[in-house]
Amino acid sequence: MALVQARRIDVILATELSRWDRSTVDLLHTLRELEGWKVSVIAMNGMAFDLSSPHGRMLATFLSGITEFERDLISERVRSGFAAAKARDKMIAVADSRGFTHDYLLISGP
């Protein structure tokens, strides 16, 4: 945002809008702030998000909501998988942020 506020950029090219923020509210807040600084946002697929129009705001809200929904579903499935593995006393291999794999034995309680 420092470059935006210094007026050193006027267009942001995003590979995927879904990677920008974790929640719909945060993304819309960021996009509105960029709109206030007259900075355009264009996705790599060619979609431009003009938040000054009702159509642009609706499209950004819709796409962001779908992305947040997908992210939440993935998290839910992972938690469910861990719970199911724990119930069956199974080993789970988990890669850490550096790519190393660690095995964990999930033992159910008494």
N, C-alpha and C positions, 0 to 999 in steps of 0.2 A: 504494500500500500504506500510505502514511502516514495516509490517511483511515480505512482499515480498522483500523489499529493504534490510532488515536485513538477508535475505536468511534463514528465519525460516520456510518457507513453500515452497513446490514445486508443489503442486496440490491444486486446488480449486474445491470443489464440489458444484455446484449451483443447487438449487431446480428447478428454471426456469430461463432461460436466459432472458426471457421477463421482469423479475423483476429487472434486474441488472441496467439498465440505461433507461433514458427517450427518448433518440434519437439514431438512428442508428450510427450517427457520433461519439457520446460519447462512445457508446459500443465498436465500432471498435477501437477507440483510446485506451480505457482501455485494450482491448484484445491484441493489438499490444505492449502496454507497458509491459503487463504480459509476452508476448512471448519474449521480450527483456531480461527479467529476468529469462527466462527458466522455467516459471511456466505454467503448463498445466491447462486447464479448462475442466471439465467434468460435463455435465448436469445429473440430477437424472435419466433421461430416458436412460442414457448410451451413449449419443452422446458426442464425444470428439471433440473439436474445435482446430485443428492443423493449426494455422495461417501461418505456414511455407510452407504449400502446397496451391496451387491454389484452390483445392477443399474445403479445410477448410475455406479459406477466403470467397469463394463464398457462402458456406452454412451459415456462420455466418452473412454475409451481407443480404442474402435472409431472413433468419428467423427474424433478427432484423428489417428489413424493414416491414415485415408482421405484426410484433408485434406493431411497431410504427403506422402503418396504422389502426389496430384494436383500439388502444388507441385513436387515433384522431377521429375515427368514433363514439366511445362511447361519447367523449366530445361533438361532434357535435349534437348527439341525445339528450343529456341532455340540451344543450343550446336551441335546437329546442323545446323540451318539456316545458321548462320554458317560452319561447316566446309564445307558443300556450296557456298555462295556463294563462299567463298575458292577452292575447287577450280575453279570456273568463271570466276574473275576478274570477279565481278559487283560492282556498286555496291549498297550497303545504306544505307537511310535509318534513322537512329536518333534518337529523341526523347530529349532530356536531361530532367532533373528539372524544368526550368522550362518544358518544352513546345516548345523550339526543336528543329528538325530539322536534323541534320547528315548529310551524305553521306560515306560512306567507301568507297574503292576497295580491295578486298581483293585483294592480288596474291600469287599462290602463289609459293613459293620455287623456287630453281633445281633 
